[in-house]
Amino acid sequence: MAKARTRDGIADLRIDESGRAAINWMVTLNSGSMTERQARDFERWRHASPGNAEAWNRMSGGLQPFDVLARSGLPHGTVARLREPAMRRDRRTVLRGLVGLVATSGVGAASLQRFVPMEDVLNDHYTRTAQHERFQLTDGSDVILAPRSSLNLASRPEERGLEFVRGRMMLDVASRDARPLIVDLGPFRFNASAGSFVFDRRDGRLAVTGLTGGGTLIGPERRVTVRASERLSLDGTDVTLSKVDAGAEASWTTGLAVVDNESIASIVEQIRPYFAGFVRLDPDVMDRRVSGVFNLFDPVAALDTLARSVGLTMVRTAGFWIKITPSA
């Protein structure tokens, strides 16, 4: 008979010894500091018995968002309720629900963070790992959020506006409203005219791409005009304005990444938000250049294709852990 799970006073007959071990291994994998020895120990544990392998398969759940939580002994319907629109609108309820998941599931905050960006759940719109969200602003402008992205609505009577907090966003500005549309980008503001734009903001880096429209980026001692088929990139004190292929820049909205002579490091950064595991690149491969088309919603296959296209080796451990190195 399976032992009851009694940690934190919760008895759950569905989690046996192999299940608890699988949870512990998942926490280790999600810590980001797993050693090579631990990886070997994990493989030995997983292959030691059919029960261990089955427990891990249940826990990993294909690495799709929320699957690991859905299979971790939570009360029936918990995950479904987190997806409900009403729950998402009540942000305090969402936050309490996520904290409750951490407390009761045994998966831990580090594991949950891989699926849900906890720092974003109080923003007006946010996306989980491997999730796109499409919605329309009150003025008729259309927005597409890439995975692990967030924004807040900030319109006022005299201007349309939103605060783009982080991630990647495509904005198609409606022309029927004569008010300017201002995108708050922290220290910068972007005044957008009618047309389409892609915004990238993460880890201190910012890029604004004009697809079919133009606008002006205004910030400390800077005022730069961005036109159609141009990308403005800011990384620290470095500012670059370059010509781009508008179709390739917008390709991620269809689930594909179309890249032309980009570094492996840059391509992997585009794939990461679609994958709940960890990807490590050998320093010797990061600057190699690649062209191709990659399916973002199948991130493991995309990484494998990326590696093979330039003769590299990809090693995947337990689903969560991917390492790309030079071939021996």
C-alpha positions as CSV (number, residue, x, y, z in Angstrom):
1,M,0.0,0.0,0.0
2,A,1.3,3.5,-0.9
3,K,2.4,5.5,2.1
4,A,0.4,8.6,3.0
5,R,2.1,11.9,2.4
6,T,2.0,13.6,5.8
7,R,4.5,16.5,5.4
8,D,3.0,19.8,6.5
9,G,0.1,17.8,7.9
10,I,-1.2,16.8,4.5
11,A,-2.2,13.2,4.0
12,D,-2.2,12.2,0.3
13,L,-2.4,8.5,-0.6
14,R,-1.6,9.3,-4.2
15,I,2.1,10.1,-3.6
16,D,4.2,7.1,-2.7
17,E,8.0,6.8,-2.0
18,S,8.9,7.0,-5.7
19,G,6.6,10.0,-6.1
20,R,8.3,11.9,-3.2
21,A,11.7,11.1,-4.7
22,A,10.6,12.3,-8.1
23,I,9.5,15.6,-6.5
24,N,12.9,16.0,-4.8
25,W,14.7,15.4,-8.0
26,M,12.5,17.9,-9.8
27,V,13.4,20.5,-7.2
28,T,17.1,19.7,-7.7
29,L,16.7,20.0,-11.4
30,N,14.9,23.3,-11.1
31,S,17.6,24.7,-8.7
32,G,19.8,25.6,-11.7
33,S,22.9,24.2,-9.9
34,M,22.7,20.5,-10.5
35,T,26.2,19.0,-10.8
36,E,27.3,16.3,-13.2
37,R,27.5,13.8,-10.3
38,Q,23.9,14.6,-9.4
39,A,22.8,14.1,-13.0
40,R,24.4,10.7,-13.0
41,D,22.8,9.9,-9.6
42,F,19.4,10.9,-11.0
43,E,19.8,8.7,-14.1
44,R,20.7,5.7,-11.9
45,W,17.6,6.4,-9.7
46,R,15.3,6.7,-12.7
47,H,16.5,3.4,-14.2
48,A,16.6,1.6,-10.9
49,S,13.0,0.4,-11.0
50,P,9.9,0.7,-13.2
51,G,8.2,2.5,-10.3
52,N,10.8,5.3,-10.3
53,A,10.6,5.7,-14.1
54,E,6.8,5.9,-13.9
55,A,6.8,8.4,-11.1
56,W,9.2,10.7,-13.0
57,N,7.1,10.4,-16.1
58,R,4.0,11.5,-14.1
59,M,5.9,14.4,-12.5
60,S,7.6,15.7,-15.6
61,G,4.4,15.6,-17.6
62,G,6.1,16.5,-20.9
63,L,7.3,19.8,-19.4
64,Q,4.1,21.7,-20.5
65,P,3.0,24.5,-18.3
66,F,1.0,23.4,-15.2
67,D,1.2,19.6,-16.0
68,V,3.7,19.0,-13.2
69,L,1.4,20.8,-10.8
70,A,-1.7,19.0,-12.1
71,R,0.0,15.7,-11.4
72,S,1.4,16.5,-7.9
73,G,-1.4,15.5,-5.7
74,L,-3.3,18.8,-5.7
75,P,-7.1,18.9,-5.0
76,H,-9.1,18.0,-8.1
77,G,-9.7,21.1,-10.3
78,T,-7.1,23.4,-8.7
79,V,-5.2,23.8,-12.0
80,A,-8.3,24.3,-14.0
81,R,-9.4,27.1,-11.6
82,L,-6.1,28.9,-12.2
83,R,-6.9,29.1,-15.9
84,E,-10.4,30.6,-15.4
85,P,-10.7,34.2,-16.7
86,A,-12.4,35.3,-13.5
87,M,-9.5,34.0,-11.4
88,R,-7.0,35.8,-13.6
89,R,-8.9,39.1,-13.3
90,D,-8.8,38.9,-9.5
91,R,-5.0,39.2,-9.1
92,R,-5.0,38.9,-5.4
93,T,-6.9,35.6,-5.7
94,V,-4.4,34.4,-8.3
95,L,-1.4,35.3,-6.0
96,R,-3.0,33.5,-3.0
97,G,-3.7,30.5,-5.2
98,L,-0.1,30.3,-6.4
99,V,1.2,30.6,-2.9
100,G,-1.2,27.9,-1.9
101,L,0.2,25.7,-4.7
102,V,3.7,26.1,-3.3
103,A,2.6,25.3,0.2
104,T,0.6,22.2,-0.6
105,S,2.1,20.6,-3.7
106,G,5.6,19.9,-2.5
107,V,7.0,21.1,-5.8
108,G,8.4,24.4,-4.3
109,A,8.7,28.0,-5.5
110,A,11.6,27.3,-7.7
111,S,9.7,24.7,-9.7
112,L,6.6,26.9,-9.9
113,Q,8.7,29.8,-11.2
114,R,9.7,27.8,-14.2
115,F,6.0,27.7,-15.3
116,V,4.6,30.9,-13.9
117,P,6.6,34.1,-13.6
118,M,5.6,35.0,-10.0
119,E,6.9,38.6,-10.4
120,D,4.3,39.2,-13.0
121,V,1.0,37.8,-11.6
122,L,-0.1,41.2,-10.3
123,N,0.3,42.9,-13.7
124,D,-2.8,43.5,-15.8
125,H,-1.7,40.9,-18.4
126,Y,0.9,38.2,-18.1
127,T,1.8,35.0,-19.8
128,R,3.1,31.7,-18.6
129,T,5.9,29.6,-20.1
130,A,5.0,28.5,-23.7
131,Q,1.8,30.7,-23.7
132,H,0.8,33.4,-26.2
133,E,-1.9,35.8,-25.4
134,R,-3.9,37.9,-27.9
135,F,-6.2,40.7,-26.8
136,Q,-7.5,44.1,-27.9
137,L,-7.2,47.4,-26.1
138,T,-10.2,49.7,-25.7
139,D,-9.1,51.9,-28.6
140,G,-9.0,48.9,-31.0
141,S,-5.3,48.3,-30.9
142,D,-4.2,44.6,-31.0
143,V,-1.6,43.1,-28.7
144,I,0.2,39.7,-28.8
145,L,2.2,38.8,-25.7
146,A,5.0,36.2,-26.1
147,P,5.6,33.7,-23.2
148,R,6.7,35.0,-19.9
149,S,5.8,38.6,-20.7
150,S,3.7,41.2,-18.9
151,L,2.2,44.7,-19.2
152,N,-0.1,47.1,-17.4
153,L,-2.8,49.3,-19.0
154,A,-2.1,53.0,-18.6
155,S,-4.5,55.0,-20.8
156,R,-5.5,58.6,-19.8
157,P,-8.1,60.9,-21.3
158,E,-5.4,62.8,-23.3
159,E,-3.4,59.8,-24.5
160,R,-3.6,56.1,-25.0
161,G,-0.9,54.1,-23.2
162,L,0.4,51.0,-21.6
163,E,3.4,50.0,-19.5
164,F,5.4,47.1,-21.0
165,V,7.1,45.5,-18.1
166,R,9.1,42.7,-19.6
167,G,9.3,40.0,-22.3
168,R,8.2,40.4,-26.0
169,M,5.1,42.1,-27.4
170,M,3.7,42.8,-30.8
171,L,1.5,45.9,-30.9
172,D,-0.7,46.9,-33.9
173,V,-1.8,50.5,-33.2
174,A,-5.3,51.4,-34.2
175,S,-5.6,54.4,-36.5
176,R,-9.1,55.4,-35.7
177,D,-8.1,57.1,-32.4
178,A,-6.3,60.4,-32.9
179,R,-4.7,60.4,-29.5
180,P,-1.0,59.3,-29.4
181,L,-0.3,55.8,-28.0
182,I,2.6,55.9,-25.5
183,V,4.4,52.7,-24.5
184,D,6.2,53.1,-21.1
185,L,9.5,51.3,-21.2
186,G,10.9,52.2,-17.8
187,P,13.4,55.0,-18.4
188,F,12.1,55.4,-22.0
189,R,8.8,56.2,-23.6
190,F,7.9,55.2,-27.2
191,N,5.4,57.5,-29.0
192,A,3.9,55.1,-31.6
193,S,2.0,56.2,-34.8
194,A,-0.5,53.9,-36.5
195,G,1.2,50.6,-37.6
196,S,2.8,47.5,-36.1
197,F,5.7,47.2,-33.7
198,V,7.6,44.5,-31.8
199,F,9.0,45.4,-28.3
200,D,11.6,43.3,-26.5
201,R,12.5,44.1,-22.9
202,R,14.5,41.8,-20.7
203,D,17.6,41.8,-18.4
204,G,18.4,45.4,-19.0
205,R,18.2,45.2,-22.8
206,L,15.6,46.9,-24.9
207,A,14.7,46.7,-28.6
208,V,11.9,48.4,-30.6
209,T,11.2,47.3,-34.1
210,G,9.0,49.1,-36.6
211,L,7.2,46.6,-38.8
212,T,4.7,48.8,-40.7
213,G,4.8,52.0,-38.7
214,G,7.1,54.5,-37.1
215,G,7.6,56.3,-33.9
216,T,10.0,58.1,-31.5
217,L,11.8,56.7,-28.5
218,I,12.3,59.4,-25.9
219,G,14.5,59.0,-22.8
220,P,17.4,60.4,-20.8
221,E,19.4,62.6,-23.3
222,R,18.0,60.5,-26.2
223,R,15.4,61.0,-28.9
224,V,15.5,58.4,-31.7
225,T,13.1,57.9,-34.6
226,V,12.3,54.3,-35.6
227,R,10.9,53.8,-39.1
228,A,9.3,50.7,-40.7
229,S,11.7,47.8,-41.1
230,E,14.1,49.3,-38.6
231,R,15.1,48.0,-35.2
232,L,16.5,50.1,-32.4
233,S,18.5,48.2,-29.8
234,L,19.8,49.5,-26.5
235,D,22.1,47.4,-24.3
236,G,23.6,49.5,-21.5
237,T,25.2,52.5,-23.3
238,D,25.3,50.8,-26.7
239,V,22.7,52.0,-29.2
240,T,22.2,50.4,-32.6
241,L,19.7,51.2,-35.4
242,S,19.6,48.6,-38.1
243,K,17.5,47.4,-41.0
244,V,15.5,44.2,-40.5
245,D,13.1,41.9,-42.4
246,A,9.7,42.8,-40.9
247,G,8.3,39.4,-41.7
248,A,11.1,37.6,-39.9
249,E,10.7,39.9,-36.9
250,A,7.0,39.1,-36.6
251,S,7.4,35.4,-37.3
252,W,7.3,34.4,-33.5
253,T,3.6,35.4,-33.4
254,T,2.9,32.3,-35.6
255,G,5.0,30.0,-33.4
256,L,8.1,30.0,-35.6
257,A,11.4,31.8,-35.3
258,V,12.8,32.8,-38.7
259,V,16.4,33.8,-38.2
260,D,19.1,34.9,-40.6
261,N,22.8,34.7,-39.6
262,E,22.1,35.1,-35.8
263,S,24.2,33.8,-33.0
264,I,23.3,30.6,-31.3
265,A,23.1,32.5,-28.0
266,S,20.5,34.9,-29.5
267,I,18.4,32.0,-30.9
268,V,18.4,30.1,-27.7
269,E,17.2,33.2,-25.8
270,Q,14.2,33.3,-28.2
271,I,13.5,29.6,-27.4
272,R,13.9,29.7,-23.6
273,P,10.5,31.2,-22.7
274,Y,8.9,28.2,-24.5
275,F,10.8,25.7,-22.4
276,A,10.3,25.0,-18.6
277,G,13.7,23.4,-18.2
278,F,17.3,24.6,-18.3
279,V,19.5,25.2,-21.4
280,R,23.2,25.6,-21.0
281,L,25.5,26.6,-23.8
282,D,29.2,25.8,-23.9
283,P,31.0,29.2,-24.2
284,D,32.7,27.9,-27.4
285,V,29.4,27.6,-29.3
286,M,27.6,30.8,-28.2
287,D,28.8,33.1,-31.0
288,R,28.4,30.6,-33.9
289,R,26.0,32.0,-36.6
290,V,22.9,30.1,-37.8
291,S,20.1,30.7,-40.3
292,G,16.9,28.7,-40.3
293,V,13.3,28.3,-39.2
294,F,12.6,26.8,-35.7
295,N,9.3,25.7,-34.2
296,L,9.1,27.6,-30.9
297,F,6.2,25.4,-29.5
298,D,8.4,22.3,-29.8
299,P,11.5,23.8,-28.1
300,V,13.4,20.5,-27.6
301,A,13.1,19.7,-31.3
302,A,14.1,23.3,-32.1
303,L,17.2,23.1,-29.9
304,D,18.1,19.7,-31.4
305,T,17.7,21.1,-35.0
306,L,19.8,24.2,-34.0
307,A,22.6,22.0,-32.6
308,R,22.7,19.6,-35.6
309,S,22.6,22.4,-38.1
310,V,26.1,23.4,-37.2
311,G,27.5,20.1,-36.1
312,L,27.1,20.5,-32.3
313,T,26.0,17.9,-29.7
314,M,22.8,18.3,-27.6
315,V,22.5,16.2,-24.4
316,R,19.1,16.0,-22.7
317,T,18.9,14.8,-19.1
318,A,15.6,13.9,-17.5
319,G,13.7,16.2,-19.9
320,F,14.6,19.3,-17.9
321,W,18.3,19.6,-18.5
322,I,19.7,20.4,-22.0
323,K,23.4,21.1,-22.7
324,I,24.8,22.1,-26.1
325,T,28.5,21.5,-26.7
326,P,31.0,21.1,-29.5
327,S,31.0,17.6,-31.0
328,A,33.8,15.4,-29.7
